[in-house]
Amino acid sequence: MKKSRYYPFERNRYFYGKLLTVRDFESEQKYFNDKRRMMNRLLHGSGVLTGLQVVAVDEKSVSVEMGAAIDALGREIVVPSPMTMKLSMMDGFSNNQYAKNVYLCIAYDEKEKEPVHAVANSSVRSDEINDYNRVLESYRLFIREDAPDPASLPLADLSDQTVVLYQDAHVRVLQTTPRYVNPGQLFEMKLRFEKTLKAGRLTFKYEIDAHRVEAINGTTIVFQEPQDGQESEYEMTVLLRADSTAAVKASVGVQAGTAALMLDDKQLELQAQSVGEIGIVTEAVKERLMSDFVKQSLEASLEAPSEPCIYLAKICLIQVGPTYVIESVDQVPFNEYVYNTSVMYRLGEASQYRDEKAGQFVTKSKVKTLAPGQKPELNVQYNPAISELSFDLGIPAGGGSGIAGIVSGFIDIPIEPFTKIAVSPFGRAMKSFYSGEIVHGLGEGNVLIITSLEERSGDAFSDILSTGDRVYGGSSDVFKGSAFEPDAPEVKIGTIAYPQKGTFRIGVKVQQTNEQSNVRVRWWAYSAEMASTVRSGGNSGGDSLDAALSAMREAASAGSDAD
């Protein structure tokens, strides 16, 4: 079907006595169809609206479930009932080389129906006296055996640029980079490897050819398909940093003569390579992308292939004897979807909630005392599923033999029963208790002392849940009334350091009546150099934490080597 031209719009003007012909009625329908289709294209885009899942019903057949879509010309495609077809019976499927990936496509189609006797035609065409009374808006399912050019997909280059590094009948390597980044920004380049099943183990190694872009983890890129790999698609990310110069074009690709693409022991020859271009801009990237989109011409906004279609599924085939078997079906492989405004609103709400929570995470720490002379231990793990950062720190007994610049320990400070503590006029018990001088083992000079309230429960059930040992940082009354409320009394903790003696003292002020006989305080002492490292992490808490963790890892590594 030829590409439609929606504009300029022209409609009938009616007047009494006007002679209406076929042309007038056809233009009437065309006027409303073209306007609706142009609005579909501009307001909604193209892709699957709902349904149209592709399911393998047996080893050689697939079923397309009922659903609806909009094609690149804004025409509605409706599948009113499930359609089951054998792949080998579909248009475009060639009965050769069965070990391949094929793509199931759907396109808009029209069919004439209800043949009737055409009275007017009989006077001019004696051999054609029948015509059709209706036009049925329908669809056409067919197979394409070649993957589409990434640039041909709707809005493919809106925010990213995808170039083909290599392509043949069995392997395709794609590189995706953002269209715009800010000066000095860290960003990801994605490499996608598509292959046919049973094609062999894929290996790709090359040197990055970058201009105004720096590879953070080195310029050598290596991808090796797992030995037990049975996937038809893999993806890896490469971390890059943009140049600090603004208003310039950066580029990244494969350095000539360095690429080695292997399929098992067979080397594939790479020809001239495409290069991805990235604009380095000073304004917000989202604003620049939106500006580019709204400023493009109407012709560019309505650009569409002459025979538009939607890729419903990638079907991976393997050869078994003289025939083929469907191994897997990937739904809408190029993410051609259309989301209505209600869905976008809901997604926006969910995204906003995630953004608000993105900077929040729960920290969980556990400190244990190791035998004297044993190597110090530091294990830091982050679980993104529950936003939990856990620290497991093992310190050898004796303090001074721990990580260079960091020592830790605890002190039990005796407190008097609540009957002996004076109660303030506002009903709060307030009295201070102090430890003796504690030798931190870092020698003379200024140190940074960090303290927290430590609680140890002898409850077996708590031990099973790993909640028997708890260390409260900051004000423990935050957890009052919750399941996490400490059993220890509410206290304020203070410290006094004696730089010339290499010691310090801890004091606690009891804020409420209690029946406890002592309070356990966990302490960490940082040398002046280590404290400076922690504080120099920048203004953001995340940077400071990263600096502290980095310093602690380096110190732990150095301590292990020394041992």
Secondary structure, DSSP 8 states (H G I E B T S, - for coil): -------S-------TT----HHHHHHHHHHHHHHHHHHIIIII-SEEEEE--EEE-SSSEEEE-SEEEE-TTS-EEEE-S-EEEEGGGSTT--SS--SSEEEEEEEEEEEEEEEEE-TGGGGT-TT--EEEEEEEEEEEEEEE-S---GGGSTTTTSSEEEEEEEE-SSEEEEEEEESEE-TT-EEEEEEEEEE-TTS--EEEEEEEEEESEEETT-SEEEEE--TT---SEEEEEEEEEE-S--SEEEEEEE-TT--EEEETTEEE---S---EEEEE-SS-HHHHHHHHHHHS-HHHHT---SS--EEEEEEEEEEETTEEEEEEEEESTT--B---HHHHHHHHHHHHHHHHHHT--EEEEEEEEE-TT---EEEEEEETTTTEEEEEEEEETTSTTSSTTEEEEEEEEE---GGGS-B-TTS-B-EEEE---EE-SS-SS-EEEEEEEEEE---HHHHHTT-SEEEE-S-GGGGTTSTT--SS--EEEEEEEETTTTEEEEEEEE-S----SEEEEEEEEEEHHHHHHHHTT-SSHHHHHHHHHHHHHHHHHHHHHH-
